[in-house]
Amino acid sequence: MFMEIAIGAIGIGIVLMVGYLVIAQVKAALPVVDANTTAALNSTQATVFAGFGLIAVGIIVLAAFGLINIFQ
């Protein structure tokens, strides 16, 4: 059970990281951006990065519970 959840979380983390990179490339490729566009892209990047961090914490917690169950 833990392995299936961990694999799913890793997949979601990969998708989030690719999304973060795509947004960074779009931001760099725009020739002239106004303040609203810059703020929106920065907000989107921060949201995606926060999601990636939450998935990473979830994987760490899941690994800890798995180790507890192994040595119990």
CORHU-V215309 format. One record per residue. N is the residue number from 0. RES is the residue in one small letter. SS is DSSP state (H for helix, E for strand, - for the rest). OMEGA is omega in whole degrees, -180 to 180 (* if undefined). Layout:
BEGIN
N&RES&SS&OMEGA + N&RES&SS&OMEGA
END
This chain:
BEGIN
0&m&-&-178 + 1&f&H&-178 + 2&m&H&180 + 3&e&H&179 + 4&i&H&180 + 5&a&H&179 + 6&i&H&177 + 7&g&H&179 + 8&a&H&177 + 9&i&H&177 + 10&g&H&178 + 11&i&H&178 + 12&g&H&178 + 13&i&H&178 + 14&v&H&178 + 15&l&H&-180 + 16&m&H&176 + 17&v&H&176 + 18&g&H&178 + 19&y&H&180 + 20&l&H&179 + 21&v&H&179 + 22&i&H&177 + 23&a&H&179 + 24&q&H&178 + 25&v&H&180 + 26&k&H&180 + 27&a&H&-176 + 28&a&H&-180 + 29&l&-&-175 + 30&p&-&-179 + 31&v&-&180 + 32&v&-&177 + 33&d&-&-174 + 34&a&H&-179 + 35&n&H&-180 + 36&t&H&179 + 37&t&H&179 + 38&a&H&-180 + 39&a&H&180 + 40&l&H&177 + 41&n&H&179 + 42&s&H&179 + 43&t&H&178 + 44&q&H&180 + 45&a&H&179 + 46&t&H&179 + 47&v&H&180 + 48&f&H&177 + 49&a&H&176 + 50&g&H&178 + 51&f&H&177 + 52&g&H&178 + 53&l&H&177 + 54&i&H&179 + 55&a&H&178 + 56&v&H&178 + 57&g&H&179 + 58&i&H&179 + 59&i&H&179 + 60&v&H&179 + 61&l&H&178 + 62&a&H&179 + 63&a&H&178 + 64&f&H&176 + 65&g&H&178 + 66&l&H&177 + 67&i&H&-180 + 68&n&H&179 + 69&i&H&-175 + 70&f&-&-179 + 71&q&-&*
END
